[in-house]
């Protein structure tokens, strides 16, 4: 699955092909930003090979725990929540679980296949 690597890997919802992006922002404070007060997020799309649904999880001032090694970033807090949400709602939405996930090499081939040359038309 796309979320196997990187900071979003904790959003994995086995069989549902999730892609997404983590986000972490420090909240504004007088004269700058407060690094101890975060907004963490994860936006997910699934299934990534035929996008039908988007899940956005935004957490205001999440707390790091022993399970997250003290981190409160999007990858450690919001991504797992998104994965759990997708795991629970996908079948309700009619998204079938896939037993034959695309391999990384298939994804790389698809990404490296060039788009057709654009047709440029000029005004006459």
MDTraj code that builds the backbone (N, CA, C; nanometers):
import mdtraj as md
import numpy as np

residues = "UNK UNK UNK UNK UNK UNK UNK UNK UNK UNK UNK UNK UNK UNK UNK UNK UNK UNK UNK UNK UNK UNK UNK UNK UNK UNK UNK UNK UNK UNK UNK UNK UNK UNK UNK UNK UNK UNK UNK UNK UNK UNK UNK UNK UNK UNK UNK UNK UNK UNK UNK UNK UNK UNK UNK UNK UNK UNK UNK UNK UNK UNK UNK UNK UNK UNK UNK UNK UNK UNK UNK UNK UNK UNK UNK UNK UNK UNK UNK UNK UNK UNK UNK UNK UNK UNK UNK UNK UNK UNK UNK UNK UNK UNK UNK UNK UNK UNK UNK UNK UNK UNK UNK UNK UNK UNK UNK UNK UNK UNK UNK UNK UNK UNK UNK UNK UNK UNK UNK UNK UNK UNK UNK UNK".split()
xyz = np.array([
    [0.0835, -0.1186, 0.0000],
    [0.0000, 0.0000, 0.0000],
    [0.0874, 0.1242, 0.0000],
    [0.0321, 0.2345, -0.0452],
    [0.1074, 0.3584, -0.0560],
    [0.1560, 0.4062, 0.0794],
    [0.0793, 0.3835, 0.1850],
    [0.1203, 0.4322, 0.3156],
    [0.2150, 0.3368, 0.3882],
    [0.2811, 0.2485, 0.3160],
    [0.3759, 0.1572, 0.3786],
    [0.5021, 0.2280, 0.4246],
    [0.5370, 0.3393, 0.3635],
    [0.6603, 0.4101, 0.3959],
    [0.6296, 0.5537, 0.4334],
    [0.7281, 0.6183, 0.4931],
    [0.7133, 0.7594, 0.5259],
    [0.6348, 0.7812, 0.6535],
    [0.6048, 0.9078, 0.6804],
    [0.5390, 0.9418, 0.8060],
    [0.3929, 0.8994, 0.8101],
    [0.3326, 0.8696, 0.6970],
    [0.1925, 0.8283, 0.6938],
    [0.1704, 0.6798, 0.7052],
    [0.2757, 0.6021, 0.7240],
    [0.2614, 0.4562, 0.7226],
    [0.1703, 0.4036, 0.8334],
    [0.1503, 0.4809, 0.9374],
    [0.0631, 0.4353, 1.0463],
    [-0.0852, 0.4478, 1.0106],
    [-0.1152, 0.5015, 0.8924],
    [-0.2545, 0.5110, 0.8465],
    [-0.2965, 0.3863, 0.7702],
    [-0.2126, 0.2868, 0.7675],
    [-0.2434, 0.1669, 0.6905],
    [-0.3756, 0.1053, 0.7357],
    [-0.4610, 0.0783, 0.6394],
    [-0.5864, 0.0065, 0.6617],
    [-0.5789, -0.1146, 0.5695],
    [-0.5279, -0.2272, 0.6182],
    [-0.4986, -0.3416, 0.5323],
    [-0.6123, -0.3768, 0.4368],
    [-0.5757, -0.3857, 0.3084],
    [-0.6707, -0.4231, 0.2057],
    [-0.7454, -0.3081, 0.1413],
    [-0.7266, -0.1850, 0.1900],
    [-0.8050, -0.0742, 0.1375],
    [-0.7247, 0.0297, 0.0600],
    [-0.5981, 0.0094, 0.0369],
    [-0.5163, 0.0947, -0.0496],
    [-0.5327, 0.2432, -0.0187],
    [-0.4688, 0.2846, 0.0877],
    [-0.4779, 0.4220, 0.1360],
    [-0.3557, 0.5018, 0.0921],
    [-0.3787, 0.6238, 0.0472],
    [-0.2709, 0.7190, 0.0207],
    [-0.3023, 0.8434, 0.1022],
    [-0.2003, 0.9168, 0.1416],
    [-0.2302, 1.0354, 0.2206],
    [-0.1096, 1.1202, 0.2506],
    [-0.1348, 1.2261, 0.3256],
    [-0.0314, 1.3233, 0.3609],
    [-0.0487, 1.3642, 0.5058],
    [0.0618, 1.3622, 0.5791],
    [0.0610, 1.4076, 0.7176],
    [0.0833, 1.5582, 0.7226],
    [0.0437, 1.6164, 0.8332],
    [0.0693, 1.7584, 0.8553],
    [0.0830, 1.7859, 1.0037],
    [0.1761, 1.8738, 1.0371],
    [0.1945, 1.9164, 1.1754],
    [0.2278, 2.0642, 1.1735],
    [0.1555, 2.1421, 1.2520],
    [0.1803, 2.2861, 1.2587],
    [0.1868, 2.3298, 1.4042],
    [0.2782, 2.4219, 1.4323],
    [0.2840, 2.4824, 1.5649],
    [0.1801, 2.5938, 1.5705],
    [0.1121, 2.6052, 1.6837],
    [0.0102, 2.7090, 1.6986],
    [0.0771, 2.8447, 1.7214],
    [0.0130, 2.9502, 1.6728],
    [0.0701, 3.0832, 1.6911],
    [0.0734, 3.1229, 1.8387],
    [0.1749, 3.1969, 1.8716],
    [0.1904, 3.2536, 2.0054],
    [0.2417, 3.3965, 1.9871],
    [0.2354, 3.4742, 2.0899],
    [0.2822, 3.6119, 2.0813],
    [0.4277, 3.6140, 2.0340],
    [0.4487, 3.6772, 1.9192],
    [0.5843, 3.6913, 1.8676],
    [0.6381, 3.5696, 1.7944],
    [0.5545, 3.4719, 1.7627],
    [0.6048, 3.3541, 1.6915],
    [0.5103, 3.2360, 1.7023],
    [0.5689, 3.1213, 1.7281],
    [0.4916, 2.9978, 1.7351],
    [0.5285, 2.9214, 1.8609],
    [0.4335, 2.8466, 1.9135],
    [0.4541, 2.7675, 2.0348],
    [0.4793, 2.6227, 1.9943],
    [0.6025, 2.5792, 2.0058],
    [0.6381, 2.4436, 1.9602],
    [0.5765, 2.3330, 2.0454],
    [0.5198, 2.3686, 2.1605],
    [0.4559, 2.2685, 2.2460],
    [0.3057, 2.2561, 2.2218],
    [0.2505, 2.3436, 2.1390],
    [0.1067, 2.3407, 2.1079],
    [0.0924, 2.3163, 1.9582],
    [0.0492, 2.1967, 1.9224],
    [0.0458, 2.1560, 1.7819],
    [-0.0958, 2.1347, 1.7303],
    [-0.1083, 2.1440, 1.5996],
    [-0.2248, 2.0943, 1.5272],
    [-0.1694, 1.9865, 1.4349],
    [-0.2170, 1.8652, 1.4510],
    [-0.1684, 1.7526, 1.3711],
    [-0.2805, 1.7035, 1.2806],
    [-0.2424, 1.6626, 1.1596],
    [-0.3457, 1.6203, 1.0648],
    [-0.2971, 1.5076, 0.9749],
    [-0.3943, 1.4406, 0.9166],
    [-0.3676, 1.3437, 0.8116],
    [-0.4849, 1.3479, 0.7158],
    [-0.4558, 1.3699, 0.5883],
    [-0.5603, 1.3626, 0.4863],
    [-0.5352, 1.2364, 0.4050],
    [-0.6385, 1.1564, 0.3907],
    [-0.6272, 1.0272, 0.3229],
    [-0.7258, 1.0203, 0.2079],
    [-0.6877, 0.9456, 0.1053],
    [-0.7771, 0.9143, -0.0058],
    [-0.7740, 0.7624, -0.0221],
    [-0.8904, 0.7056, -0.0502],
    [-0.8946, 0.5608, -0.0713],
    [-1.0116, 0.5255, -0.1600],
    [-1.0027, 0.4142, -0.2312],
    [-0.8781, 0.3438, -0.2626],
    [-0.7927, 0.4280, -0.3570],
    [-0.6624, 0.4258, -0.3382],
    [-0.5766, 0.5171, -0.4143],
    [-0.5756, 0.4867, -0.5634],
    [-0.6043, 0.3640, -0.6035],
    [-0.6030, 0.3317, -0.7462],
    [-0.7351, 0.3671, -0.8151],
    [-0.8354, 0.4054, -0.7381],
    [-0.9645, 0.4517, -0.7907],
    [-1.0262, 0.5415, -0.6841],
    [-0.9683, 0.6609, -0.6620],
    [-1.0097, 0.7449, -0.5486],
    [-1.1599, 0.7728, -0.5473],
    [-1.2206, 0.7414, -0.4343],
    [-1.3638, 0.7634, -0.4167],
    [-1.3947, 0.8435, -0.2906],
    [-1.3101, 0.8320, -0.1900],
    [-1.3385, 0.8935, -0.0612],
    [-1.2153, 0.9628, -0.0056],
    [-1.2427, 1.0675, 0.0718],
    [-1.1377, 1.1410, 0.1425],
    [-1.1723, 1.1393, 0.2905],
    [-1.0719, 1.1166, 0.3723],
    [-1.0872, 1.1251, 0.5174],
    [-0.9848, 1.2265, 0.5656],
    [-1.0295, 1.3258, 0.6409],
    [-0.9398, 1.4258, 0.6978],
    [-0.9530, 1.4204, 0.8488],
    [-0.8413, 1.3956, 0.9157],
    [-0.8380, 1.3940, 1.0616],
    [-0.7513, 1.5109, 1.1060],
    [-0.8068, 1.5981, 1.1894],
    [-0.7329, 1.7124, 1.2436],
    [-0.7449, 1.7065, 1.3954],
    [-0.6308, 1.7086, 1.4628],
    [-0.6280, 1.7015, 1.6089],
    [-0.5684, 1.8303, 1.6643],
    [-0.6413, 1.8938, 1.7538],
    [-0.5972, 2.0177, 1.8163],
    [-0.5239, 1.9851, 1.9460],
    [-0.3970, 2.0158, 1.9486],
    [-0.3098, 1.9935, 2.0639],
    [-0.3091, 1.8479, 2.1113],
    [-0.2768, 1.7545, 2.0204],
    [-0.2650, 1.6150, 2.0636],
    [-0.1470, 1.5997, 2.1587],
    [-0.1530, 1.4971, 2.2397],
    [-0.0460, 1.4714, 2.3356],
    [0.0314, 1.3474, 2.2944],
    [0.1619, 1.3553, 2.3041],
    [0.2447, 1.2380, 2.2818],
    [0.2288, 1.1422, 2.3991],
    [0.2405, 1.0147, 2.3712],
    [0.2276, 0.9124, 2.4752],
    [0.3485, 0.8203, 2.4686],
    [0.3537, 0.7260, 2.5594],
    [0.4614, 0.6271, 2.5546],
    [0.4550, 0.5491, 2.4236],
    [0.3336, 0.5223, 2.3755],
    [0.3169, 0.4473, 2.2503],
    [0.3676, 0.5252, 2.1295],
    [0.3680, 0.6597, 2.1377],
    [0.4161, 0.7429, 2.0262],
    [0.5556, 0.7978, 2.0548],
    [0.6208, 0.7430, 2.1573],
    [0.7549, 0.7876, 2.1968],
    [0.7566, 0.9370, 2.2279],
    [0.6434, 0.9885, 2.2723],
    [0.6323, 1.1292, 2.3071],
    [0.5994, 1.2209, 2.1912],
    [0.5964, 1.1678, 2.0694],
    [0.5666, 1.2513, 1.9525],
    [0.4165, 1.2773, 1.9425],
    [0.3815, 1.3990, 1.8979],
    [0.2414, 1.4357, 1.8788],
    [0.2184, 1.4856, 1.7365],
    [0.3013, 1.4426, 1.6442],
    [0.2915, 1.4870, 1.5052],
    [0.1800, 1.4121, 1.4321],
    [0.1472, 1.4595, 1.3119],
    [0.0409, 1.3985, 1.2337],
    [0.0626, 1.2510, 1.2062],
    [0.1863, 1.2128, 1.1798],
    [0.2162, 1.0733, 1.1512],
    [0.1961, 0.9816, 1.2703],
    [0.2137, 1.0351, 1.3902],
    [0.2003, 0.9540, 1.5107],
    [0.0606, 0.9587, 1.5710],
    [-0.0173, 1.0626, 1.5410],
    [-0.1476, 1.0770, 1.6064],
    [-0.2642, 1.0716, 1.5076],
    [-0.2635, 1.1578, 1.4085],
    [-0.3764, 1.1659, 1.3154],
    [-0.3778, 1.0509, 1.2148],
    [-0.2609, 1.0092, 1.1675],
    [-0.2557, 0.9012, 1.0679],
    [-0.3161, 0.7709, 1.1206],
    [-0.2801, 0.7269, 1.2420],
    [-0.3433, 0.6039, 1.2911],
    [-0.4951, 0.6175, 1.3058],
    [-0.5409, 0.7360, 1.3447],
    [-0.6860, 0.7575, 1.3566],
    [-0.7523, 0.7444, 1.2198],
    [-0.6903, 0.8017, 1.1166],
    [-0.7454, 0.7917, 0.9808],
    [-0.7501, 0.6462, 0.9354],
    [-0.6438, 0.5715, 0.9607],
    [-0.6415, 0.4302, 0.9232],
    [-0.7509, 0.3506, 0.9915],
    [-0.7733, 0.3799, 1.1187],
    [-0.8791, 0.3106, 1.1931],
    [-1.0167, 0.3479, 1.1385],
    [-1.0365, 0.4755, 1.1076],
    [-1.1644, 0.5197, 1.0505],
    [-1.1900, 0.4478, 0.9179],
    [-1.0882, 0.4441, 0.8318],
    [-1.1036, 0.3793, 0.7010],
    [-1.1329, 0.2308, 0.7176],
    [-1.0614, 0.1656, 0.8085],
    [-1.0853, 0.0226, 0.8325],
    [-1.2295, -0.0039, 0.8730],
    [-1.2880, 0.0887, 0.9483],
    [-1.4241, 0.0686, 0.9983],
    [-1.5319, 0.1085, 0.8980],
    [-1.5065, 0.2116, 0.8146],
    [-1.6137, 0.2608, 0.7274],
    [-1.6078, 0.2089, 0.5843],
    [-1.4940, 0.1581, 0.5411],
    [-1.4788, 0.1199, 0.4000],
    [-1.5840, 0.0184, 0.3564],
    [-1.6045, -0.0852, 0.4347],
    [-1.7031, -0.1861, 0.3942],
    [-1.8452, -0.1299, 0.4002],
    [-1.8724, -0.0386, 0.4932],
    [-2.0040, 0.0257, 0.5008],
    [-2.0289, 0.1066, 0.3737],
    [-1.9218, 0.1681, 0.3203],
    [-1.9317, 0.2484, 0.1985],
    [-1.9299, 0.1635, 0.0718],
    [-1.9106, 0.0326, 0.0872],
    [-1.9102, -0.0561, -0.0282],
    [-1.7751, -0.0719, -0.0950],
    [-1.6679, -0.0307, -0.0270],
    [-1.5332, -0.0474, -0.0824],
    [-1.4850, -0.1868, -0.0446],
    [-1.4592, -0.2687, -0.1445],
    [-1.4173, -0.4067, -0.1200],
    [-1.2711, -0.4119, -0.0784],
    [-1.2428, -0.5015, 0.0152],
    [-1.1043, -0.5252, 0.0531],
    [-1.0334, -0.5935, -0.0610],
    [-0.9070, -0.5567, -0.0827],
    [-0.8285, -0.6146, -0.1916],
    [-0.7320, -0.7177, -0.1348],
    [-0.7344, -0.8365, -0.1919],
    [-0.6398, -0.9397, -0.1517],
    [-0.5154, -0.9383, -0.2382],
    [-0.5179, -0.8590, -0.3461],
    [-0.4062, -0.8573, -0.4398],
    [-0.3488, -0.7150, -0.4507],
    [-0.2896, -0.6639, -0.3413],
    [-0.2410, -0.5265, -0.3452],
    [-0.1350, -0.5075, -0.4531],
    [-0.1369, -0.3885, -0.5111],
    [-0.0339, -0.3557, -0.6101],
    [0.1025, -0.3606, -0.5441],
    [0.1985, -0.4064, -0.6175],
    [0.3336, -0.4088, -0.5637],
    [0.3995, -0.2746, -0.5850],
    [0.5049, -0.2507, -0.5095],
    [0.5805, -0.1266, -0.5265],
    [0.6311, -0.1137, -0.6690],
    [0.6763, -0.2238, -0.7288],
    [0.7307, -0.2150, -0.8644],
    [0.6227, -0.1733, -0.9639],
    [0.4988, -0.2189, -0.9438],
    [0.3903, -0.1769, -1.0326],
    [0.3623, -0.0286, -1.0155],
    [0.3685, 0.0191, -0.8917],
    [0.3474, 0.1620, -0.8674],
    [0.4586, 0.2449, -0.9298],
    [0.5818, 0.1969, -0.9178],
    [0.6949, 0.2690, -0.9765],
    [0.6807, 0.2723, -1.1279],
    [0.6448, 0.1591, -1.1883],
    [0.6257, 0.1570, -1.3340],
    [0.5182, 0.2563, -1.3751],
    [0.4085, 0.2597, -1.3027],
    [0.3003, 0.3524, -1.3362],
    [0.3464, 0.4965, -1.3224],
    [0.4252, 0.5245, -1.2193],
    [0.4729, 0.6615, -1.1977],
    [0.5734, 0.7032, -1.3038],
    [0.6497, 0.6078, -1.3563],
    [0.7536, 0.6404, -1.4538],
    [0.7046, 0.6382, -1.5974],
    [0.5840, 0.5883, -1.6197],
    [0.5301, 0.5863, -1.7556],
    [0.4947, 0.7293, -1.7946],
    [0.5572, 0.7802, -1.9014],
    [0.5322, 0.9204, -1.9370],
    [0.3901, 0.9415, -1.9869],
    [0.3406, 1.0609, -1.9588],
    [0.2103, 1.0994, -2.0121],
    [0.2258, 1.1231, -2.1611],
    [0.1189, 1.1071, -2.2373],
    [0.1284, 1.1357, -2.3806],
    [0.1637, 1.2830, -2.4016],
    [0.2300, 1.3096, -2.5129],
    [0.2673, 1.4478, -2.5442],
    [0.1415, 1.5319, -2.5609],
    [0.1404, 1.6521, -2.5017],
    [0.0227, 1.7369, -2.5172],
    [0.0104, 1.7885, -2.6602],
    [-0.1111, 1.8096, -2.7019],
    [-0.1365, 1.8671, -2.8339],
    [-0.1462, 2.0179, -2.8156],
    [-0.0592, 2.0909, -2.8827],
    [-0.0588, 2.2364, -2.8713],
    [-0.1242, 2.2944, -2.9952],
    [-0.2249, 2.3732, -2.9745],
    [-0.2949, 2.4374, -3.0863],
    [-0.2747, 2.5876, -3.0734],
    [-0.2467, 2.6510, -3.1825],
    [-0.2292, 2.7959, -3.1818],
    [-0.3483, 2.8612, -3.2498],
    [-0.3768, 2.9823, -3.2079],
    [-0.4883, 3.0561, -3.2687],
    [-0.4533, 3.0899, -3.4120],
    [-0.5499, 3.0855, -3.5007],
    [-0.5271, 3.1146, -3.6431],
    [-0.5590, 3.2578, -3.6723],
])
top = md.Topology()
chain = top.add_chain()
for i, resn in enumerate(residues, 1):
    res = top.add_residue(resn, chain, resSeq=i)
    for name in ("N", "CA", "C"):
        top.add_atom(name, md.element.get_by_symbol(name[0]), res)
traj = md.Trajectory(xyz[None], top)
